[in-house]
Amino acid sequence: MDPEEIDALLDRANRLLEAGRAADSLRCLEQLDGSALEEDDRIEWGSLRAWALSDLGRDDEALETLDALLEEYPQAPRLLSTLGVVLSNRDELDEARDALEEALALRPDDEVALANLALVYEKLRDYERALELYDRALSLGADIDWVLQRKAAALTECERYAEAKATLKRYLSLVPDDAAQWVALGILHSDDEEFEPAYACYAQAEKLEPDSGSLRLNWGVTAVRAGDLKVARQQLKHLQRIEPHSSRPWLLRAFILEEGGETTAARVIYDRILARSFRDHDELTYALEMAMDFFARHKLRSRCERLLARAYAENACTVELCEAYREVTGTYAERSTWFSLLVECDYRPGLLEVYEPDYTPETQLTRFVRDVQVVAADRDEAVGLALDFVRRMGESHPRVREFLGEEELKNIYTGVYEIESTALVFGERPLGPPPG
């Protein structure tokens, strides 16, 4: 095959991959014999092949492709960058970060690697570092649409809401048909009690995806916050039609009843919803958050305590849920510190488990580690809060393994800030040679 044909196939495979057509991209690459290509084309072929395989959920095959090529070309930035993406897709975030950092050490101005490294830091919840990298990627000409969307999400996590709104508006000026991001911008306006701009964002989303459950739920919640129960009830009707078997219409109905002064009726609905069995974890998490908000607003401390224990058992102690809980149980502080601690405890069933790379089904699991985040005056208090909390939740033999991060905060209640939903489980390896 002549060089022009090879270039054309590689270019087509890349364009198909960017269009979200990984299977078609892979079929295009199969027309080439990777082992017969020259070095640059071989690296490009392997990188595209691994990326497509990972997009299709075939991460092991992607890693096999990359490992073989990295033996030949250990300092190929393109391969290292793709390795970082595949590892990130597998949630092996420390290894993904290392691969992307190595790629950037070899090619510092690679805007794609910078953006992907920023996404890894975002997943690691180092949002300030992610923002630095997103800005560098943008300055070097990275795909502005994708990066602006992720930058807005990171700014939101940093509670830099004005900048997040400005970034989302810039993104939507470029991609005006993204209904989900119009809803996201509406939520940001709603959280700042800017109800007219929020309504305008929801109206834009309605033109694009009128049957979006997220749109109807968030428009209804915003209307309740604005005291506009007529609009809230209109959105409830839409939501009931779109999601007749979901708990979300009932949650919106309870919120409307509470705003209308029918607190007892609202409480009955929350009790009924919490008695349900949930198959969808996101739906469960939202229900727990809404219920915790309700019980916290009405200072029902014992209900908050029971709900927190359930959220912990369901791996759903989110920032939003814990914030409402702290406002009932914590101590207000003008200045305090957020701490992230890695806490180790005895293994037990019910964890949302992730595994070390050398895990096998024969491994006898004995311990787990999980990120526990608290707001406290100092490190000693943070350790006490974290260990006391996990003991109250029923964990055995806890110890703090290390501090992962800390940050000063203002005007916040002390206590539990968030519990990472996943837990790294580990134990004794079976005797004998390693698998494979």
N, C-alpha and C positions, 0 to 999 in steps of 0.2 A: 504494500500500500504506500502510495507516495505521500510526502510530508503534507501537502495541501489537504489531502483526504483525511489524514490523521488530525490535523488542526481543525478541520470542519466538524469531525465527529466529537472531538473534545469540547469544542465550543457549543455544539448542540446539546451535549450531555450536561454541560454547565447551565445552559439556559433552561433546560427542562427541570433541573434540580432547583433553580431559583424560582421556578413557577410552581413548585410544590409537587412535581410529577416524578417522584423518586424512582418508581418502578420503570417508567419510560426511560429515564436517564440511565438506569442500570442496563436495560436492554440495548441502549445505544452503545454503552461502553463494552458490552459483550461482543461487539463487532470487531473489537481490537484485541490483538494478542499482546497483553501487557508485558510479557517476558521478552518480546521482540522489539520493544520501543527503545528509543534513545533516552538518556537519563532524564532530561527535562520533561519529555512527554510521559515517560514511565511514572515519574513523581506526580504529574498532573493526573494521569489515569488512576493511580492508586488512591490519591486524595479524593477525587470525585467518587470513585467506587465505594470507599469507606464511608463517605458522607451519605451517599444514597442508601447503603445498607443500614446505617444507623437510623436514618429517617424511616426506614421500613421496620424498625424494631429488631434488626438482625445485628446486634452490637457485637456478639462474639465473632461473627464473620468479618465485621469491620475491623476489629482489633487484630485478627489474624492477618488481614491484608496489610495493615499498617506495621505490625511487628516485623513481617518479612521484609518490607521495604526499608524500614529503619535500620535493619541489620546492614543493608547495603549503603544507605545514605543517612547516617545517624545525625547529621547536622543539616538536614533539609528542613527549612522553616515551614514550608507548606505542609509537610507530613506531621511535624510536631503540632502545628496549629490545628490540623484536623483531628489528631489524637486528642487534643484538649477538648474539642467539641464532642467527640464520641464519649469520652469519659464524663463530661458534663451531663450528657444525655443519660448516662448510667448513674448519675448522682454520686460519682466518685470525685468529689469536688476538690479535695486537696491535690489529688493526682492531676486533675484537669488544670488547676491553677499552675502547677509546676511545669506541665507541658507547654502551656501557653506563654508562661514567663520565659521559658527556654527559647521558644520560637521568636519572641520579641527581642531577646538578647541578640539573636542572630540577624533579625530584620526589624529594627525599632519603629519604622514608619509603616508597618503593615496595619492599615486601618481595620481590616476585617478581624485580625487577631486581637487587636485592642478592644474592639466591640465585644468579641466573644469572651475575652478575659473579664471585661466589665460585667458581663452577664453572670460569670462564675462568682465574682465578688458579690454581686447582688444576691445570688442564691446563698452565699455564705453570710449574708446580712451585714456585710461591710459596705454600707450604702455610700458613705463618703468617698471611699476608694473607687467604687463603681462609677460615681459621678465624675471623678477626675478622668477616668479612662474613657467614659462616653464623650466627654468634652474633647479629649485628645483625638478620638476617632473622628468626631465631627469636623474638627479643624483640618484633618487630613483627607476629608472627602468621603467618609464612610456613607453607606446607604442611609440617608438622612431620615427617611420615613421610619424605619425599624428602630434606629437609635433614639430618635426623639420620643417614641412611644415608651421605650424602656427607661429613658432618662426621666420622663414624667413619673413613672411608677417609683423609681428610686427617690425622687424628690418628695413624693407623697410619704414614703416610709420615713424620711427624715423630718417630716412635718413641716416642710418648706412649701406650704400650700400655694402661696402666691406664685412662686416660680413654677410649681407643677402645673397650675392652670395656664400660665403663659406658654409653657412648653407644649401642653396639649393643644392649645389654640393654634400654635405654629404648625404642629403635626396635622391638625384637622384642616388647616388651610391648604395643605398638600394632598391630604387623603380625606376629602369631605364625605366619602361614602362609607366610612367606618362607623357603623351604628354603635358598636360596643364602646368606642372611645368617646362618642357624644354622651353616652350614659355615664361613663367615668367622669367626664368633665362636669356633667350635671350633679353628680354626687359631691364633687369637690365644692361646687357653688352651694349646694344644700348644706354641707357641713359648716360652711361659713355664714349660713343664714342669708345667702344671696338668692332668694327664691325666684325672682323674675328671670335672672340669667339661667337658673337651673331649669325652669320650665321651658325656656327657649331651646336649651340643649336637648331636653327630652322630646320636644316637638320635632327637632331635626332628626333624631333617632327614629321617631314614629314614621316619618316619611320613608325611611329606609327599611325598617323591620318592625312593622306594626304589631306582629305577633311575638315579639320578644318578651319572655316572662320577666327577665331582668329589668327591662325598661318599665313595664307596668308596676312591678314591685317597688322599684326605687322612686318612680314618679309618685306612687301612692304614699310612700313614706315621707317624701319631701312635702307633699300636700298636707299631711297630718302635722308635720313640724310647722308649716306655715299657717295652721289653723283653718285650712281650706278643705273642710270635710266633704263638700260637694264633689270636688275634683278627686279627692281620695276615694270616695265611693265609686266614681266612674272608673277609676283605675282598678279597683277591686273587682268590678264586673268583668273587665277585660281579663284580669288574671285568673278569675274563676273559670272563664271559658278556655283559656290557653292551658292552664295546669289544673284540671278538675280533681286530680288525685294527689296533688302535692300538699304539703303542710303550709306552703307559703301564702296562699289566699287566706287561710285561717289566721296566720300570724299578722297579716295586714289588717284583717278584720278586728283582731284583738287590739291592735294599736289604735284603730279608729274608735273602737268602743271606749278605750281608756281616755282618749282625748275628749270624747263626748261625755265624760263623767261616769260612765258605766264600768267602774273598776272591778266590781264583783264578777260581772259577765266576762270581762277580759281575762280575769284570773282563771275562771272555769275553762276557757279556751286553752290557756297555757297548760293547765293541768292535763287536759285531754291530749294535747299535742305531745307532751312529755311522756305520756303513757304509751305512745306509739313505738313500734319497732322500725328503725330506719335502715334502709339498704344503702342509701346514698350518703356518703360521709359529709359532703358539702351541705346537703339539706339538713342533716343532723346538727352540724356546726352552727348554721344560721339560726336554727330553732333554739339551740342552747344560748346563743348570744342574745337573741331577742328576749328570751325568758329571763336571763340574768339582768338585762337592762330593766325589765319590768319589776322584778323583785327588789333590785337595788334602789330604784326610784321610790318604792314604797317602804324602804327600810326593813324588809323582811329578812333579817340576818340569817335566821336558821334555814330558810329556804335557799338563800344564797350559798350557805355552807354545803347543803346537800347537792345543790346543782353543780358546784365546783367539783365535788367528789365524783359526780357522774361524768363531768367533762374530762376529768383526769383519766378515769377508767376508759373513756371512749377516745382517748388521745386527741382531745379537742379543746385544750386550754389555750385559746388564741389570745392575742393582744387585746382585742375588743372585749372578750368575756372577762379577762382578768382585770381590765381597767374598771369595769362596772363593779366587780367584786371588791377591788381595793377601795373604792369610794365609800363602801359600807364598812369595811373591816380595818382599813389602814389608817395611818396617821398623816395628816397633811403637812407637807414640808415645803418651804419656799425654795430651798436648795437641797438636792439629794443626788444620788448617783445610781445609774443603771449598771448592773453587773450581769455578765453572762458567765455561768459556771458549768463545767462538765462534772456531772454527778454520777457516780457508779453505785449500783445496787445489785442485789441478788436477782437472777433471772426469774421471770414468772410468765405464765401464759397471758395473752391479751395485749401484748405490746405490738405496735406497728413496727415490724422488724426490718432492719437492713443488716447486711452481712459483710464481714471482711472478705477480701478477694480470695483467700485460701479456704473459705468455709466449704464444708461438704455436708451432705445430709447426715453423715455419721457423727458429726461433731456433737459432743455432749455440752449443751449450753448451760453455763453456770452464772454468768453475770451480764449486765448491760450497762451502757453509759448513755446519758441523755443531757441535752443542753437545757439547763434550768436558769431562767432569767428573773432577777428580783430588783426591786428598788430599795436601797438601804442607805444608811448614813456613811458606812465604811465597809471595808472588806470583812471584818470580824462579824458585823451584823449581817452581812450578805450570806456568809457561810451558815450562821445560825438560822436565818430565815429559810434558806434552801433545804438544809437538812431537816429542820422541824417540819417543813411542808411535806417532803416526800415520806417522812415517817407517818405523818397524819394520813397520808394517802395509802398507807399500808405497805410501803416498801421496807425491805429488810437489809440490815447492814450497809446503810449508805455511807459514802465518803466523798468528799470533794477531790476530784482528780487534778483539776487545774482551772484557773481563770482564763476565759477566752477573750474577754473584753470588758471595758467599762467606759461610761460617758456621763458627764455632769448633766443634770436635768433641773428645771425650775418648775415650781408650782405643781407639785405632783404628790399623789398619795403613795406611801411606802407599802411594800408587800410584793406578792407574786406578780411579775410582769408578763410572762409567757412561758409555756413549757413546749419545747420542740415536740412535734407530733411523732416523729420517728425516733427509734432507739437502736443504737448499734449493739448487737448481741454477739457474745463470744463465749468460748469455753475450752474444754480440753480436746486436743486433736487426737484422732485415732492413731494407734501405732502403725508403723509401716511406712513405705515410701509415699511421697505426696502424690495426689491424683494427677493423671496425665503424664 
